[in-house]
Amino acid sequence: GIGGDTTPQILQRLEDGELPAEVRPSVVWVVVGTNDMFGAYCSANTTLAGIIQIAEVVHRSHESAIIVLHSVLPRRTFDLLHDKWWQITSELNEGLDCYASTQDHVEFYNATDFFLENDGRRINITLMPDELHPNGLGSICWGKGIIQETLRLLGRAQSDESLRTGSCVPETTAPEAANEESIRCGDDDGIQCDPALVGGDGDYSTWKDWLDYQSILDKETACFHAFCNCLDPMFPTRGAGTFWQTEFEENIETSKHYGQRGESVDMVML
């Protein structure tokens, strides 16, 4: 990953060869979205479109890989139940879950509970002191969960009770139960989610129809904040500055290394 990246930068990295066919991951994790929404002020649907586009691009070049869409984590909030930022984040996470449930090769991983207090309403500052970035302990707990899920997908799952108890992650109660009647996912015949979840007024029989609609939205519709500088989420765009270029070149070298070895790898994370 490259700090500060949004979905257009990941699409650019993929287009420029950061995950070539010679690198054969069994699982590809896509961890992106918070910078789109809270840095560029893209709407939940606009961000969702960009993440889906990443999944589609990865699948075309690595058809055998399982793609895991990681949830966007909570950030800077006193109470999730009354926080508009978390409501927008939840909309995105629900959309990711919905999309994954309609694709055989895509999974959704919700890591929200790793960083919440026992009441499920506040961020656990022991693991995320600035209410945005996991600290050392938070990263260890989070990483354990990611590894455990990867092993499960690879058929090598191991029991690790510390992932949900003790010093890692407390038992939590979700702040609000999902409205099962409004989300009808899992049918192979395209989108089966509530139209309000995926947005717009059209009749979308496939995700491609929905993505096509998102790509033509005017900027005001694609944003949720007056200071929006949201880019087209499905159009590859390079990051700014020498830092991004340096990080990208290092990623390319790493990809070449594994590609030249010709060996399969368990996991790649974007």
LUMMARLO-938647 format. One record per residue: residue number from 1; x, y, z of N, C-alpha, C in turn. Coordinates in Angstrom, 3 decimals. Example, Ala and Ser with C-alpha at 12.3 -4.5 7.8 and 13.67 -1.06 7.14 Angstrom:
<pts>
num/n.px/n.py/n.pz/ca.px/ca.py/ca.pz/c.px/c.py/c.pz
1/13.190/-5.690/7.800/12.300/-4.500/7.800/13.200/-3.300/7.800
2/12.850/-2.250/7.080/13.670/-1.060/7.140/12.900/0.030/7.870
</pts>
This chain:
<pts>
num/n.px/n.py/n.pz/ca.px/ca.py/ca.pz/c.px/c.py/c.pz
1/0.819/-1.202/0.000/0.000/0.000/0.000/0.853/1.253/0.000
2/0.237/2.361/-0.372/0.910/3.663/-0.337/0.014/4.612/0.462
3/0.586/5.224/1.497/-0.183/6.089/2.366/-0.894/7.201/1.614
4/-2.163/7.397/1.917/-2.940/8.459/1.301/-3.638/8.073/0.010
5/-3.383/6.870/-0.496/-3.980/6.474/-1.772/-5.498/6.381/-1.698
6/-6.132/6.734/-2.803/-7.561/6.515/-3.004/-7.718/5.477/-4.109
7/-8.956/5.138/-4.441/-9.163/4.092/-5.444/-8.516/4.419/-6.798
8/-8.538/5.676/-7.297/-7.883/5.931/-8.584/-6.391/5.612/-8.584
9/-5.708/5.833/-7.438/-4.275/5.527/-7.392/-4.029/4.017/-7.444
10/-4.861/3.234/-6.771/-4.687/1.783/-6.840/-4.952/1.289/-8.254
11/-5.953/1.835/-8.916/-6.211/1.454/-10.304/-5.016/1.802/-11.188
12/-4.377/2.945/-10.935/-3.196/3.319/-11.701/-2.058/2.339/-11.449
13/-1.869/1.973/-10.202/-0.808/1.027/-9.868/-1.037/-0.316/-10.547
14/-2.288/-0.755/-10.583/-2.600/-2.013/-11.262/-2.359/-1.887/-12.765
15/-2.777/-0.768/-13.332/-2.602/-0.558/-14.766/-1.127/-0.526/-15.146
16/-0.281/-0.005/-14.239/1.150/0.122/-14.522/1.951/-1.112/-14.116
17/1.267/-2.192/-13.788/1.963/-3.461/-13.599/2.351/-3.826/-12.198
18/1.689/-3.266/-11.195/2.067/-3.591/-9.825/1.662/-5.007/-9.418
19/0.664/-5.567/-10.089/0.258/-6.943/-9.798/0.201/-7.720/-11.120
20/1.375/-8.056/-11.677/1.416/-8.724/-12.973/0.922/-10.164/-12.890
21/0.640/-10.728/-14.049/0.126/-12.103/-14.098/1.125/-13.103/-13.533
22/2.432/-12.749/-13.595/3.457/-13.670/-13.097/3.393/-13.846/-11.586
23/2.823/-12.865/-10.888/2.604/-12.990/-9.448/1.268/-13.669/-9.252
24/1.272/-14.802/-8.571/0.062/-15.620/-8.487/-0.421/-15.742/-7.043
25/-1.101/-14.710/-6.533/-1.619/-14.789/-5.163/-2.890/-15.621/-5.089
26/-3.029/-16.356/-3.995/-4.269/-17.098/-3.765/-5.368/-16.180/-3.268
27/-4.979/-15.159/-2.492/-5.933/-14.210/-1.922/-5.408/-12.797/-2.151
28/-6.274/-11.910/-2.617/-5.917/-10.490/-2.787/-6.825/-9.660/-1.889
29/-6.222/-8.941/-0.956/-6.968/-8.062/-0.068/-6.987/-6.648/-0.643
30/-8.155/-6.034/-0.625/-8.304/-4.650/-1.068/-8.705/-3.819/0.146
31/-7.780/-2.970/0.602/-8.006/-2.164/1.813/-7.912/-0.700/1.401
32/-9.037/-0.104/1.092/-9.053/1.268/0.584/-10.431/1.858/0.842
33/-10.533/3.171/0.833/-11.847/3.799/0.952/-11.908/4.976/1.894
34/-11.179/4.912/3.005/-11.299/5.999/3.986/-10.763/7.318/3.425
35/-9.705/7.270/2.606/-9.184/8.507/2.019/-10.104/9.058/0.939
36/-10.813/8.168/0.237/-11.780/8.625/-0.764/-12.891/9.437/-0.090
37/-13.417/8.898/1.009/-14.572/9.529/1.638/-14.201/10.707/2.521
38/-13.112/10.584/3.284/-12.824/11.599/4.293/-11.615/12.456/3.947
39/-10.998/12.192/2.801/-9.962/13.073/2.287/-10.459/13.831/1.076
40/-11.129/13.084/0.177/-11.648/13.703/-1.053/-13.146/13.979/-0.963
41/-13.801/13.472/0.087/-15.242/13.657/0.313/-16.105/13.028/-0.783
42/-15.664/11.891/-1.312/-16.510/11.132/-2.236/-17.673/10.521/-1.455
43/-18.801/10.372/-2.109/-19.951/9.743/-1.471/-19.676/8.255/-1.272
44/-20.523/7.607/-0.464/-20.368/6.173/-0.231/-20.483/5.398/-1.541
45/-21.446/5.773/-2.387/-21.637/5.058/-3.644/-20.482/5.281/-4.609
46/-19.952/6.488/-4.651/-18.815/6.766/-5.524/-17.610/5.950/-5.097
47/-17.361/5.898/-3.788/-16.257/5.099/-3.264/-16.484/3.624/-3.534
48/-17.720/3.174/-3.332/-18.055/1.779/-3.609/-17.762/1.426/-5.064
49/-18.110/2.322/-5.983/-17.865/2.073/-7.402/-16.378/1.886/-7.674
50/-15.537/2.716/-7.052/-14.103/2.589/-7.248/-13.556/1.276/-6.729
51/-14.037/0.852/-5.567/-13.557/-0.406/-4.980/-14.015/-1.594/-5.829
52/-15.250/-1.551/-6.301/-15.733/-2.618/-7.176/-14.905/-2.676/-8.455
53/-14.557/-1.510/-8.985/-13.727/-1.472/-10.198/-12.377/-2.136/-9.946
54/-11.785/-1.894/-8.783/-10.521/-2.549/-8.429/-10.706/-4.067/-8.415
55/-11.784/-4.529/-7.790/-12.052/-5.966/-7.735/-12.212/-6.553/-9.130
56/-12.889/-5.825/-10.013/-13.098/-6.304/-11.379/-11.763/-6.388/-12.129
57/-10.912/-5.381/-11.975/-9.613/-5.374/-12.654/-8.743/-6.525/-12.159
58/-8.706/-6.729/-10.841/-7.909/-7.820/-10.270/-8.429/-9.174/-10.767
59/-9.733/-9.325/-10.817/-10.307/-10.608/-11.234/-9.978/-10.920/-12.694
60/-9.959/-9.906/-13.536/-9.658/-10.144/-14.950/-8.229/-10.664/-15.147
61/-7.299/-10.202/-14.318/-5.906/-10.635/-14.469/-5.547/-11.826/-13.595
62/-6.346/-12.102/-12.563/-6.066/-13.199/-11.635/-7.377/-13.915/-11.303
63/-7.880/-14.654/-12.270/-9.210/-15.246/-12.151/-9.328/-16.260/-11.020
64/-8.231/-16.902/-10.668/-8.302/-17.937/-9.634/-8.189/-17.379/-8.222
65/-7.838/-16.096/-8.092/-7.635/-15.509/-6.763/-8.970/-15.183/-6.093
66/-9.006/-15.367/-4.781/-10.120/-14.885/-3.977/-9.834/-13.428/-3.619
67/-10.789/-12.556/-3.836/-10.615/-11.134/-3.553/-11.385/-10.794/-2.277
68/-10.709/-10.219/-1.321/-11.340/-9.844/-0.050/-11.447/-8.322/0.016
69/-12.652/-7.824/0.133/-12.888/-6.392/0.290/-12.974/-6.088/1.784
70/-12.042/-5.304/2.259/-11.951/-4.978/3.687/-12.851/-3.782/3.995
71/-13.513/-3.840/5.122/-14.380/-2.734/5.531/-13.574/-1.475/5.803
72/-14.219/-0.322/5.642/-13.623/0.938/6.081/-13.850/1.051/7.580
73/-12.802/1.370/8.310/-12.857/1.374/9.772/-13.493/2.655/10.309
74/-14.023/2.593/11.526/-14.544/3.813/12.167/-13.406/4.783/12.437
75/-13.752/6.066/12.532/-12.724/7.070/12.775/-13.325/8.280/13.466
76/-12.580/8.859/14.388/-12.877/10.144/15.030/-14.357/10.361/15.303
77/-14.885/9.615/16.229/-16.292/9.795/16.561/-16.501/9.578/18.052
78/-17.416/10.352/18.649/-17.731/10.189/20.059/-18.777/9.108/20.272
79/-19.666/8.934/19.316/-20.737/7.956/19.467/-21.214/7.550/18.067
80/-20.988/6.294/17.725/-21.326/5.830/16.380/-22.806/5.979/16.067
81/-23.641/5.863/17.082/-25.077/5.922/16.838/-25.533/7.287/16.356
82/-24.761/8.337/16.658/-25.179/9.694/16.314/-24.133/10.406/15.450
83/-23.369/9.657/14.709/-22.282/10.234/13.934/-22.561/10.106/12.436
84/-22.640/11.231/11.731/-22.976/11.191/10.302/-21.863/10.541/9.495
85/-20.600/10.692/9.945/-19.485/10.081/9.222/-19.599/8.562/9.271
86/-19.975/8.046/10.428/-20.110/6.602/10.554/-21.307/6.090/9.748
87/-22.351/6.879/9.646/-23.489/6.473/8.814/-23.065/6.321/7.361
88/-22.239/7.238/6.876/-21.743/7.152/5.502/-20.830/5.933/5.352
89/-19.971/5.723/6.348/-19.080/4.561/6.315/-19.881/3.271/6.303
90/-20.930/3.213/7.106/-21.762/2.007/7.168/-22.446/1.738/5.834
91/-22.859/2.803/5.150/-23.462/2.631/3.823/-22.472/1.971/2.866
92/-21.227/2.437/2.906/-20.205/1.843/2.050/-19.980/0.382/2.411
93/-19.825/0.091/3.702/-19.573/-1.289/4.125/-20.719/-2.217/3.755
94/-21.945/-1.727/3.857/-23.092/-2.538/3.453/-23.058/-2.809/1.954
95/-22.647/-1.803/1.184/-22.531/-1.990/-0.253/-21.454/-3.000/-0.607
96/-20.320/-2.942/0.078/-19.254/-3.914/-0.147/-19.725/-5.321/0.179
97/-20.439/-5.461/1.279/-20.966/-6.759/1.687/-21.949/-7.286/0.646
98/-22.788/-6.395/0.150/-23.774/-6.779/-0.846/-23.095/-7.257/-2.129
99/-22.143/-6.473/-2.612/-21.437/-6.858/-3.837/-20.753/-8.202/-3.661
100/-20.048/-8.386/-2.541/-19.326/-9.643/-2.311/-20.263/-10.842/-2.306
101/-21.453/-10.650/-1.753/-22.392/-11.776/-1.643/-22.949/-12.209/-2.987
102/-22.763/-11.394/-4.021/-23.249/-11.756/-5.354/-22.137/-12.270/-6.261
103/-20.903/-12.370/-5.724/-19.754/-12.808/-6.525/-19.102/-14.023/-5.865
104/-18.936/-15.100/-6.627/-18.346/-16.315/-6.073/-16.896/-16.126/-5.648
105/-16.193/-15.191/-6.268/-14.764/-15.038/-6.027/-14.445/-13.887/-5.075
106/-15.465/-13.254/-4.498/-15.249/-12.084/-3.637/-15.797/-12.342/-2.238
107/-15.038/-11.922/-1.230/-15.453/-11.999/0.165/-15.429/-10.599/0.760
108/-16.242/-10.393/1.788/-16.208/-9.136/2.538/-15.721/-9.432/3.940
109/-14.797/-8.627/4.436/-14.257/-8.806/5.775/-14.511/-7.541/6.579
110/-15.304/-7.665/7.628/-15.656/-6.523/8.456/-14.808/-6.527/9.725
111/-13.870/-5.587/9.802/-12.960/-5.515/10.949/-13.395/-4.475/11.971
112/-14.617/-3.983/11.868/-15.080/-2.900/12.743/-14.928/-3.243/14.216
113/-15.334/-4.456/14.600/-15.349/-4.806/16.014/-13.964/-4.826/16.655
114/-12.925/-4.945/15.847/-11.580/-4.934/16.409/-11.280/-3.630/17.135
115/-11.927/-2.557/16.742/-11.544/-1.237/17.230/-12.644/-0.521/17.998
116/-13.649/-1.271/18.481/-14.725/-0.657/19.244/-14.683/-1.073/20.702
117/-15.232/-0.222/21.555/-15.398/-0.566/22.963/-16.475/-1.636/23.106
118/-16.656/-2.126/24.323/-17.616/-3.193/24.569/-19.041/-2.818/24.180
119/-19.384/-1.528/24.271/-20.749/-1.132/23.942/-20.977/-1.010/22.435
120/-19.904/-1.165/21.644/-20.041/-1.099/20.191/-20.331/0.282/19.660
121/-20.143/1.322/20.492/-20.516/2.676/20.076/-19.332/3.629/20.005
122/-18.214/3.253/20.601/-17.060/4.151/20.644/-15.789/3.418/20.255
123/-14.842/4.172/19.702/-13.563/3.603/19.308/-12.743/3.278/20.550
124/-12.094/2.133/20.535/-11.229/1.713/21.623/-9.877/2.404/21.459
125/-9.632/3.432/22.268/-8.413/4.217/22.105/-7.172/3.454/22.566
126/-7.354/2.313/23.215/-6.207/1.474/23.547/-5.576/0.913/22.278
127/-6.401/0.678/21.268/-5.931/0.114/20.009/-5.811/1.170/18.909
128/-6.533/2.292/19.061/-6.515/3.350/18.046/-6.516/4.694/18.765
129/-5.368/5.116/19.333/-5.323/6.292/20.207/-5.787/7.585/19.553
130/-5.474/7.773/18.256/-5.882/9.007/17.589/-7.227/8.859/16.891
131/-7.915/7.767/17.161/-9.228/7.456/16.573/-9.182/7.447/15.056
132/-8.021/7.058/14.511/-7.862/6.981/13.065/-6.878/5.888/12.657
133/-5.706/5.838/13.329/-4.661/4.888/12.954/-4.457/3.870/14.084
134/-4.497/2.570/13.783/-4.171/1.570/14.805/-2.738/1.745/15.287
135/-2.527/1.579/16.603/-1.170/1.622/17.140/-0.537/0.234/17.018
136/0.579/0.015/17.729/1.248/-1.281/17.634/0.353/-2.439/18.018
137/-0.290/-2.341/19.197/-1.168/-3.418/19.644/-2.361/-3.569/18.703
138/-2.925/-2.444/18.277/-4.054/-2.512/17.353/-3.682/-3.192/16.053
139/-2.483/-2.896/15.561/-2.029/-3.508/14.313/-1.802/-5.002/14.471
140/-1.295/-5.410/15.638/-1.094/-6.838/15.888/-2.432/-7.569/15.906
141/-3.395/-7.014/16.619/-4.717/-7.641/16.706/-5.377/-7.700/15.330
142/-5.321/-6.582/14.633/-5.894/-6.481/13.294/-5.208/-7.478/12.352
143/-3.875/-7.506/12.415/-3.119/-8.420/11.557/-3.439/-9.873/11.828
144/-3.616/-10.211/13.102/-3.989/-11.588/13.433/-5.309/-11.966/12.775
145/-6.255/-11.032/12.824/-7.555/-11.303/12.214/-7.445/-11.505/10.712
146/-6.629/-10.679/10.050/-6.448/-10.796/8.607/-5.785/-12.127/8.252
147/-4.757/-12.499/9.014/-4.079/-13.773/8.759/-5.034/-14.942/8.996
148/-5.819/-14.862/10.075/-6.771/-15.931/10.377/-7.783/-16.093/9.247
149/-8.273/-14.979/8.708/-9.246/-15.053/7.619/-8.594/-15.609/6.351
150/-7.360/-15.191/6.087/-6.649/-15.706/4.921/-6.459/-17.219/5.030
151/-6.055/-17.686/6.204/-5.892/-19.127/6.411/-7.214/-19.865/6.227
152/-8.306/-19.253/6.692/-9.623/-19.878/6.507/-9.945/-20.028/5.027
153/-9.687/-18.979/4.256/-9.973/-19.027/2.828/-9.083/-20.029/2.111
154/-7.882/-20.248/2.648/-6.962/-21.214/2.061/-7.195/-22.625/2.576
155/-8.168/-22.781/3.471/-8.449/-24.098/4.033/-7.466/-24.532/5.085
156/-6.790/-23.555/5.713/-5.795/-23.877/6.733/-6.106/-23.142/8.037
157/-7.370/-22.980/8.330/-7.787/-22.195/9.499/-7.268/-22.797/10.789
158/-6.883/-21.927/11.716/-6.431/-22.336/13.039/-7.197/-21.548/14.082
159/-7.525/-22.196/15.179/-8.264/-21.518/16.229/-7.344/-20.591/16.997
160/-7.797/-19.374/17.234/-7.020/-18.404/18.010/-8.009/-17.562/18.801
161/-8.276/-17.970/20.044/-9.269/-17.284/20.862/-8.849/-15.864/21.200
162/-7.534/-15.562/21.121/-7.078/-14.213/21.472/-7.563/-13.168/20.489
163/-8.081/-13.605/19.340/-8.580/-12.644/18.374/-9.835/-11.950/18.872
164/-10.564/-12.557/19.780/-11.821/-11.980/20.224/-11.889/-11.734/21.725
165/-10.877/-12.113/22.455/-10.931/-11.949/23.903/-9.593/-11.442/24.416
166/-9.551/-11.140/25.710/-8.308/-10.761/26.351/-7.784/-9.425/25.878
167/-6.463/-9.368/25.628/-5.820/-8.098/25.316/-6.075/-7.630/23.897
168/-6.626/-8.491/23.059/-6.777/-8.114/21.657/-8.111/-7.442/21.398
169/-9.172/-8.193/21.381/-10.454/-7.629/20.989/-11.529/-8.004/21.988
170/-12.175/-7.017/22.620/-13.241/-7.317/23.567/-14.498/-7.787/22.861
171/-15.334/-8.504/23.614/-16.647/-8.846/23.073/-17.412/-7.556/22.826
172/-18.055/-7.440/21.677/-18.768/-6.212/21.365/-20.201/-6.493/20.991
173/-20.996/-5.489/21.160/-22.384/-5.549/20.726/-22.580/-4.517/19.638
174/-23.012/-4.948/18.474/-23.181/-4.026/17.354/-24.149/-2.920/17.742
175/-23.876/-1.672/17.360/-24.742/-0.560/17.745/-26.145/-0.664/17.178
176/-26.276/-1.270/16.012/-27.596/-1.432/15.436/-27.631/-2.709/14.624
177/-28.702/-3.456/14.760/-28.836/-4.680/13.988/-29.129/-4.335/12.532
178/-28.627/-5.182/11.632/-28.887/-4.957/10.209/-30.356/-5.193/9.891
179/-30.868/-4.417/9.005/-32.244/-4.584/8.559/-32.268/-5.648/7.473
180/-32.539/-6.901/7.847/-32.446/-8.000/6.911/-33.454/-7.876/5.775
181/-34.569/-7.232/6.021/-35.580/-7.115/4.992/-35.149/-6.170/3.875
182/-34.212/-5.256/4.164/-33.836/-4.263/3.166/-32.631/-4.684/2.333
183/-31.968/-5.787/2.728/-30.796/-6.244/2.002/-31.027/-7.678/1.544
184/-31.189/-7.859/0.254/-31.454/-9.187/-0.290/-30.299/-9.526/-1.226
185/-29.232/-10.086/-0.647/-28.049/-10.382/-1.439/-27.885/-11.887/-1.623
186/-26.986/-12.220/-2.510/-26.614/-13.619/-2.650/-27.175/-14.310/-3.865
187/-28.127/-13.721/-4.561/-28.672/-14.314/-5.764/-27.699/-14.074/-6.916
188/-27.476/-15.094/-7.742/-26.516/-14.974/-8.834/-27.033/-14.126/-9.996
189/-28.284/-13.770/-9.984/-28.862/-13.023/-11.101/-28.689/-11.521/-10.923
190/-27.457/-11.090/-10.652/-27.194/-9.659/-10.582/-27.496/-9.076/-9.219
191/-27.866/-7.819/-9.180/-28.084/-7.104/-7.929/-29.405/-7.507/-7.293
192/-29.337/-7.872/-6.028/-30.547/-8.220/-5.292/-30.645/-7.397/-4.018
193/-30.006/-6.244/-4.001/-30.011/-5.397/-2.818/-31.092/-4.339/-2.940
194/-31.457/-3.802/-1.817/-32.406/-2.703/-1.808/-31.849/-1.556/-2.648
195/-32.649/-0.977/-3.559/-32.158/0.118/-4.406/-31.580/1.280/-3.605
196/-32.108/1.496/-2.402/-31.595/2.596/-1.584/-30.160/2.335/-1.154
197/-29.774/1.060/-1.110/-28.424/0.723/-0.680/-27.410/1.054/-1.759
198/-27.730/0.748/-2.992/-26.784/1.007/-4.077/-27.018/2.350/-4.741
199/-28.107/3.011/-4.439/-28.307/4.389/-4.853/-28.822/4.566/-6.264
200/-29.373/5.744/-6.542/-29.864/6.063/-7.871/-31.304/5.634/-8.063
201/-31.867/6.059/-9.182/-33.270/5.780/-9.458/-33.463/4.727/-10.544
202/-32.355/4.255/-11.140/-32.474/3.332/-12.256/-32.774/1.905/-11.827
203/-33.028/1.066/-12.827/-33.258/-0.353/-12.599/-31.993/-1.079/-13.031
204/-31.199/-1.543/-12.057/-29.908/-2.131/-12.378/-30.008/-3.649/-12.298
205/-29.907/-4.300/-13.430/-29.983/-5.758/-13.435/-28.617/-6.386/-13.196
206/-27.558/-5.636/-13.420/-26.206/-6.138/-13.176/-25.372/-5.054/-12.511
207/-24.261/-5.461/-11.930/-23.350/-4.502/-11.325/-22.721/-3.607/-12.386
208/-22.533/-4.142/-13.599/-21.990/-3.305/-14.672/-22.922/-2.140/-14.973
209/-24.233/-2.396/-14.989/-25.194/-1.314/-15.195/-25.041/-0.252/-14.109
210/-24.891/-0.713/-12.890/-24.760/0.211/-11.764/-23.470/1.018/-11.872
211/-22.363/0.359/-12.233/-21.095/1.065/-12.389/-21.169/2.087/-13.519
212/-21.804/1.727/-14.615/-21.950/2.662/-15.730/-22.702/3.914/-15.294
213/-23.726/3.713/-14.445/-24.494/4.858/-13.951/-23.623/5.744/-13.063
214/-22.839/5.131/-12.185/-21.988/5.908/-11.282/-20.944/6.719/-12.048
215/-20.489/6.201/-13.179/-19.421/6.868/-13.925/-19.872/8.160/-14.596
216/-21.193/8.375/-14.723/-21.669/9.576/-15.413/-22.303/10.587/-14.461
217/-22.199/10.336/-13.148/-22.778/11.263/-12.183/-22.034/12.588/-12.193
218/-22.765/13.689/-12.006/-22.089/14.969/-11.878/-21.390/15.036/-10.525
219/-20.462/15.966/-10.405/-19.616/16.023/-9.216/-20.426/16.244/-7.944
220/-21.463/17.049/-8.023/-22.268/17.328/-6.835/-22.905/16.051/-6.300
221/-23.361/15.190/-7.191/-23.996/13.940/-6.781/-22.962/12.961/-6.252
222/-21.754/13.020/-6.790/-20.704/12.080/-6.402/-20.047/12.451/-5.084
223/-20.412/13.593/-4.508/-19.788/14.083/-3.276/-20.806/14.155/-2.132
224/-20.274/14.337/-0.933/-21.177/14.547/0.201/-20.757/15.757/1.034
225/-19.830/16.552/0.513/-19.312/17.677/1.283/-19.017/18.828/0.330
226/-19.209/20.049/0.811/-19.028/21.232/-0.034/-17.596/21.384/-0.530
227/-16.628/20.849/0.222/-15.225/20.997/-0.156/-14.706/19.781/-0.924
228/-15.588/19.110/-1.591/-15.246/17.865/-2.268/-14.212/18.086/-3.379
229/-13.206/17.215/-3.413/-12.283/17.169/-4.548/-12.178/15.741/-5.070
230/-13.314/15.070/-5.081/-13.389/13.665/-5.482/-13.093/13.523/-6.974
231/-12.182/12.598/-7.291/-11.870/12.278/-8.673/-12.780/11.157/-9.156
232/-12.814/10.947/-10.449/-13.560/9.819/-10.999/-12.995/8.540/-10.389
233/-13.783/7.813/-9.583/-13.232/6.678/-8.834/-12.824/5.506/-9.709
234/-13.306/5.477/-10.955/-13.006/4.352/-11.830/-11.970/4.693/-12.897
235/-11.345/5.872/-12.765/-10.349/6.305/-13.747/-8.968/6.313/-13.100
236/-8.015/5.515/-13.598/-6.680/5.472/-12.981/-6.028/6.853/-12.945
237/-5.458/7.188/-11.796/-4.829/8.495/-11.607/-3.584/8.345/-10.753
238/-2.475/8.894/-11.190/-1.232/8.797/-10.437/-1.283/9.655/-9.186
239/-0.568/9.223/-8.154/-0.441/10.021/-6.959/0.504/11.184/-7.190
240/0.432/12.162/-6.311/1.247/13.366/-6.462/2.571/13.227/-5.720
241/3.605/13.850/-6.265/4.866/13.979/-5.542/5.823/12.812/-5.727
242/7.055/13.037/-5.256/8.095/12.019/-5.390/7.885/10.850/-4.433
243/7.223/11.098/-3.296/6.991/10.016/-2.335/6.181/8.902/-2.983
244/5.091/9.289/-3.644/4.234/8.281/-4.280/5.024/7.523/-5.339
245/5.798/8.221/-6.165/6.566/7.578/-7.221/7.584/6.604/-6.643
246/8.239/7.005/-5.562/9.239/6.138/-4.930/8.594/4.872/-4.376
247/7.471/5.042/-3.683/6.773/3.886/-3.120/6.288/2.957/-4.236
248/5.770/3.536/-5.293/5.279/2.744/-6.418/6.418/1.939/-7.043
249/7.566/2.560/-7.250/8.698/1.863/-7.856/9.172/0.722/-6.964
250/9.130/0.916/-5.646/9.502/-0.162/-4.731/8.515/-1.321/-4.837
251/7.235/-1.008/-4.980/6.232/-2.056/-5.137/6.454/-2.839/-6.427
252/6.805/-2.134/-7.494/7.071/-2.791/-8.769/8.246/-3.768/-8.636
253/9.296/-3.338/-7.942/10.458/-4.209/-7.753/10.083/-5.452/-6.957
254/9.245/-5.283/-5.938/8.792/-6.431/-5.152/7.990/-7.388/-6.028
255/7.127/-6.851/-6.870/6.336/-7.681/-7.773/7.232/-8.453/-8.736
256/8.241/-7.783/-9.273/9.171/-8.439/-10.191/9.889/-9.594/-9.501
257/10.259/-9.372/-8.237/10.963/-10.401/-7.475/10.125/-11.675/-7.389
258/8.863/-11.524/-6.989/8.011/-12.701/-6.850/7.617/-13.274/-8.205
259/7.471/-12.398/-9.196/7.145/-12.872/-10.530/8.258/-13.709/-11.124
260/9.510/-13.306/-10.916/10.648/-14.036/-11.446/10.814/-15.391/-10.769
261/10.426/-15.471/-9.508/10.517/-16.749/-8.807/9.481/-17.737/-9.326
262/8.373/-17.195/-9.874/7.355/-18.058/-10.454/6.597/-18.891/-9.440
263/6.614/-18.488/-8.189/5.941/-19.236/-7.141/4.629/-18.570/-6.753
264/3.669/-19.366/-6.339/2.422/-18.812/-5.826/2.668/-18.203/-4.450
265/1.943/-17.147/-4.133/2.019/-16.545/-2.812/0.633/-16.622/-2.178
266/0.604/-16.732/-0.860/-0.680/-16.862/-0.177/-1.523/-15.601/-0.314
267/-0.883/-14.429/-0.136/-1.667/-13.219/-0.002/-0.941/-12.003/-0.562
268/-1.697/-11.134/-1.219/-1.229/-9.815/-1.605/-2.252/-8.816/-1.074
269/-1.778/-7.700/-0.549/-2.695/-6.686/-0.030/-2.465/-5.368/-0.772
270/-3.531/-4.812/-1.316/-3.463/-3.532/-2.021/-3.953/-2.422/-1.101
</pts>
